[in-house]
Amino acid sequence: MKPAKTSKAWMKAHINDGFVRKARQEGYRSRAAYKLREIAERDNLFRPGMTVVELGAAPGSWSQVALEHVGQTGSVFALDILDMLPLPGVTFIQGDFRENETLMKLEKILNGRGVDLVISDMSPNLTGIPVSDQVQGMHLAELALMFCHEHLNPGKNFLVKVFQGNDFEAFRRTMEADFTKVVVRKPKASRDRSKELYLLGVEKIIC
């Protein structure tokens, strides 16, 4: 009976969540849109005409926010293993961004253009075991950073979700070797009980 009660409690909290209601009213696919909106406003993350890549994009709320900011002169590419409903103006590539086939599709569409911003709100399939979830979440962040090594333009930025835990400081130091500045963000839309944080790498160092 306990899992059912827990599930019911989570659903009730989710339905009553102000950001969930606001997302429905404003047409965003999830409440996560407001995490990116807050960080974007605080750190001037976007500008018109940018080329943005979102890793692990489904259901697409971060891509929605990115598209609003880069406008018709910009480009937003969304990558995910999962399927995603079409978003007008967003180029979706279904596949694993670690695999050559997926990367070749992206590179063909980019046609020589570099990427101005990489964003990742990826989470592992949470088990409820904090140590395991943190390790898996950090692994995804490391993979996203490796993607930046190959595809992000020098001087450009990277925003990634991480989880607090034993590996957090080590990963932040790794990012500090790749970017001029690294800052930690905990947006208001991130639930208080969540261990998630966001690291923003500012101005990729040429390496």
C-alpha positions as CSV (number, residue, x, y, z in Angstrom):
1,M,0.0,0.0,0.0
2,K,2.8,2.4,0.7
3,P,3.9,2.9,-3.0
4,A,0.3,3.7,-3.9
5,K,0.0,6.3,-1.2
6,T,3.3,7.8,-2.2
7,S,2.2,7.9,-5.9
8,K,-1.1,9.5,-4.9
9,A,0.7,12.1,-2.8
10,W,3.1,12.9,-5.6
11,M,0.3,13.3,-8.1
12,K,-1.6,15.6,-5.8
13,A,1.4,17.8,-5.3
14,H,2.1,17.8,-9.0
15,I,-1.4,18.9,-9.9
16,N,-1.3,21.6,-7.3
17,D,2.1,22.8,-8.3
18,G,2.0,26.5,-9.4
19,F,4.6,26.0,-12.2
20,V,2.6,23.0,-13.6
21,R,-0.5,25.1,-13.8
22,K,1.4,28.0,-15.3
23,A,3.0,25.8,-17.9
24,R,-0.4,24.6,-19.0
25,Q,-1.7,28.1,-19.2
26,E,1.3,29.4,-21.2
27,G,1.6,26.4,-23.5
28,Y,4.8,24.9,-22.3
29,R,5.2,21.1,-22.4
30,S,6.5,20.9,-18.8
31,R,7.3,23.1,-15.8
32,A,11.0,22.7,-16.5
33,A,10.6,25.6,-18.9
34,Y,10.7,28.0,-16.0
35,K,14.0,26.7,-14.8
36,L,15.6,27.7,-18.1
37,R,13.7,31.0,-18.3
38,E,15.0,32.1,-14.9
39,I,18.6,31.1,-15.7
40,A,18.4,32.7,-19.2
41,E,17.2,36.0,-17.7
42,R,19.8,36.1,-15.0
43,D,22.7,35.1,-17.1
44,N,21.8,36.5,-20.5
45,L,22.0,33.0,-22.0
46,F,20.4,33.7,-25.4
47,R,20.5,36.2,-28.2
48,P,18.8,36.3,-31.5
49,G,20.4,34.3,-34.3
50,M,22.1,31.7,-32.0
51,T,22.6,28.0,-32.9
52,V,21.4,26.0,-29.8
53,V,21.6,22.3,-29.2
54,E,19.5,20.6,-26.5
55,L,20.6,17.2,-25.4
56,G,17.9,14.9,-24.0
57,A,15.2,17.3,-25.2
58,A,11.9,15.4,-24.7
59,P,9.2,16.5,-24.1
60,G,10.6,19.8,-25.5
61,S,9.9,22.6,-23.0
62,W,13.6,23.8,-23.0
63,S,13.6,23.8,-26.8
64,Q,10.4,25.9,-26.7
65,V,12.2,28.5,-24.5
66,A,15.3,28.5,-26.6
67,L,13.3,29.1,-29.8
68,E,11.5,32.0,-28.3
69,H,14.8,33.7,-27.6
70,V,16.8,32.9,-30.8
71,G,14.0,33.9,-33.1
72,Q,13.6,33.2,-36.8
73,T,17.3,34.0,-37.5
74,G,18.4,31.3,-35.0
75,S,18.4,27.5,-34.9
76,V,17.4,25.0,-32.3
77,F,18.3,21.4,-32.6
78,A,16.7,18.9,-30.1
79,L,18.3,15.4,-29.6
80,D,16.7,12.6,-27.7
81,I,16.5,8.8,-27.7
82,L,12.8,9.2,-26.9
83,D,10.3,10.4,-29.5
84,M,9.1,14.0,-29.2
85,L,6.1,15.6,-30.7
86,P,7.0,18.1,-33.4
87,L,7.8,21.7,-32.5
88,P,7.5,24.2,-35.3
89,G,10.9,25.9,-35.8
90,V,12.8,23.2,-33.9
91,T,14.8,20.5,-35.7
92,F,14.4,17.2,-33.8
93,I,16.8,14.3,-34.2
94,Q,15.8,11.1,-32.6
95,G,18.8,9.1,-31.5
96,D,21.6,8.7,-28.9
97,F,23.9,11.7,-29.1
98,R,26.8,9.4,-28.1
99,E,26.4,7.4,-31.3
100,N,28.1,8.4,-34.6
101,E,24.9,7.9,-36.6
102,T,23.1,10.6,-34.6
103,L,26.0,13.0,-34.6
104,M,26.4,12.6,-38.4
105,K,22.8,13.6,-38.8
106,L,23.4,16.7,-36.7
107,E,26.6,17.6,-38.5
108,K,25.0,17.2,-41.9
109,I,22.2,19.7,-40.9
110,L,24.7,22.1,-39.3
111,N,26.7,22.1,-42.5
112,G,29.8,23.5,-41.0
113,R,28.2,25.8,-38.5
114,G,29.5,25.6,-34.9
115,V,27.2,25.6,-31.9
116,D,26.7,28.7,-29.7
117,L,25.0,27.1,-26.7
118,V,24.5,23.5,-25.5
119,I,21.8,22.9,-22.9
120,S,21.0,19.7,-21.1
121,D,18.3,19.0,-18.6
122,M,18.8,15.2,-18.8
123,S,18.0,13.0,-15.8
124,P,18.5,9.3,-15.4
125,N,15.6,7.0,-14.7
126,L,15.5,7.7,-10.9
127,T,15.6,4.8,-8.6
128,G,15.0,6.6,-5.3
129,I,18.5,5.5,-4.2
130,P,20.3,8.8,-3.8
131,V,23.9,7.5,-4.4
132,S,22.9,5.6,-7.5
133,D,20.8,8.4,-8.9
134,Q,23.6,10.9,-8.4
135,V,26.2,8.7,-10.1
136,Q,24.0,8.1,-13.1
137,G,23.0,11.8,-13.3
138,M,26.7,12.8,-13.2
139,H,27.5,10.4,-16.0
140,L,25.0,12.1,-18.2
141,A,26.5,15.4,-17.4
142,E,29.9,14.1,-18.3
143,L,28.6,12.8,-21.6
144,A,27.1,16.3,-22.4
145,L,30.5,17.9,-21.6
146,M,32.2,15.5,-24.0
147,F,29.7,16.6,-26.7
148,C,30.7,20.2,-26.0
149,H,34.4,19.4,-26.5
150,E,33.6,18.4,-30.1
151,H,30.8,20.7,-31.1
152,L,30.6,23.9,-29.0
153,N,32.3,27.0,-30.4
154,P,35.2,28.5,-28.5
155,G,33.9,31.4,-26.3
156,K,30.4,30.0,-26.1
157,N,28.4,28.5,-23.2
158,F,27.1,25.3,-21.7
159,L,24.3,24.7,-19.2
160,V,23.8,21.3,-17.7
161,K,21.8,19.6,-14.9
162,V,23.8,17.9,-12.2
163,F,23.0,16.3,-8.8
164,Q,24.5,17.1,-5.5
165,G,26.7,14.4,-4.2
166,N,30.2,13.0,-3.9
167,D,31.1,13.7,-7.6
168,F,29.8,17.2,-7.8
169,E,32.9,19.1,-6.9
170,A,35.1,17.0,-9.1
171,F,32.8,17.6,-12.1
172,R,32.7,21.3,-11.4
173,R,36.5,21.4,-11.4
174,T,36.5,19.6,-14.7
175,M,34.2,22.2,-16.2
176,E,36.4,25.0,-14.7
177,A,39.3,23.6,-16.8
178,D,37.1,24.0,-20.0
179,F,35.4,27.3,-19.4
180,T,36.5,30.8,-18.3
181,K,33.9,30.7,-15.5
182,V,31.5,28.2,-14.0
183,V,28.6,29.2,-11.8
184,V,26.0,27.2,-9.9
185,R,22.3,27.9,-10.3
186,K,19.2,26.6,-8.4
187,P,16.2,28.1,-10.1
188,K,12.9,28.6,-8.2
189,A,11.1,26.1,-10.4
190,S,13.5,23.4,-9.1
191,R,11.7,21.7,-6.3
192,D,13.2,22.2,-2.8
193,R,13.5,18.5,-2.1
194,S,15.3,17.9,-5.4
195,K,19.1,17.4,-5.3
196,E,19.4,18.9,-8.8
197,L,21.5,21.9,-9.5
198,Y,22.6,23.5,-12.8
199,L,26.1,24.4,-13.8
200,L,26.7,27.1,-16.3
201,G,30.0,27.1,-18.1
202,V,30.7,30.5,-19.5
203,E,33.0,31.0,-22.5
204,K,34.5,27.7,-23.6
205,I,38.3,27.8,-23.6
206,I,40.0,26.8,-26.8
207,C,41.5,23.3,-26.2
